[in-house]
Amino acid sequence: MELPHLEVPTEDQSFGHCFGCGENNPIGLRLRPVYDGERVVATFTPEWNHQGWHNVTHGGILYSVLDEVTAYVVLCSGFSFGVTAKSTVRFRLPAVTNEPLLATAWPTRVTSRLIEVSGRLSMADGTVVAEVDSAFIPAGRSPKAFLWDLDGVIIDSAAPHYQSWHEVFAAHGVEYTEAQFKSFFGTRDDLIINKLLGPLPLSEVKAIEAEKERRFRELAHGQIQAFPGVLPLLRAMKKNAFRVAIGTSVP
C-alpha cells in the first residue's frame, strides 16, 4: 500500500483545524496529547453533544480519540506524519458522558514502512472502555531538530553561578545582587565583567573569567541536577532519532 498524496502544511499553514487536536476547530475534541518517552497520553471528557444513546458516548467519538493518540505515536517516533492503514477497535464498556477518560497509546513495532500501535481508553478507576490496534504508514523522518540551551534549561545551575560571581566581584570591591544576576543570566562572562567593573584589559578580564569558572566548578561539583523530565525527554529524542544540539555561552 502506497502512501496517499496529502497536502502537508507549510510554514504558513497549521493543523489548527484538526478535529482531534486542533485549537481552532470549534467542534473539535481539542485533545492535548503528551509524550513521556514511552507512551502518549491525553485526557478527554465527553459532553452531551458527543452521545449516541442517551448519556452514552458515541462509539465513533471514542474511536476518534484513540485514532488521534495513536497517530501521535507516529510523530513521537521521529516521523513527520503518517496515515492510518488499518484499525481494529474493541468496545468493552459504555462510556457515559461527563465522566473523564484517559487515552493511552504506545508503539508495538516501528519500521520505516509501517508503524504498529496499541491504545486504550480508561475510566478514572482504570477500567478499560475501549482498546485499539492500529497500523500507520509513515512519511519520511521528521526534519525537525531541537536546539537546547544548557544553564537554566537542561541543568539547574543558578545557585553556584550566583555564588561564584558574588565572591569574584566582592574580591574587586563590587556588590553583585541577585537582581543583577537574574538580569545577566545567560550573558557571556566578559560582557558581565565589563558591565560591572568597567572596561578592563583583556588579560585582566580573562583572569577574572578563569577565577569565576574555577570557583563555579568547586561549588557545582557533584551538586548539579538536571531539571525534572529533561533526561527522559533527551533519551526519548535519542531513541527516536531526532536531531539534537546544544548552544551555550559557557566555556
PyMOL commands that set and color helices and strands:
alter all, ss='L'
color gray80, all
select helices_A, chain A and resi 48-50+59-76+158-170+178-184+189-197+202-220+230-239
alter helices_A, ss='H'
color red, helices_A
select strands_A, chain A and resi 34-35+40-44+82-91+101-110+115-122+128-138+145-148+155-156+225-226+243-246
alter strands_A, ss='S'
color yellow, strands_A
deselect
rebuild
show_as cartoon
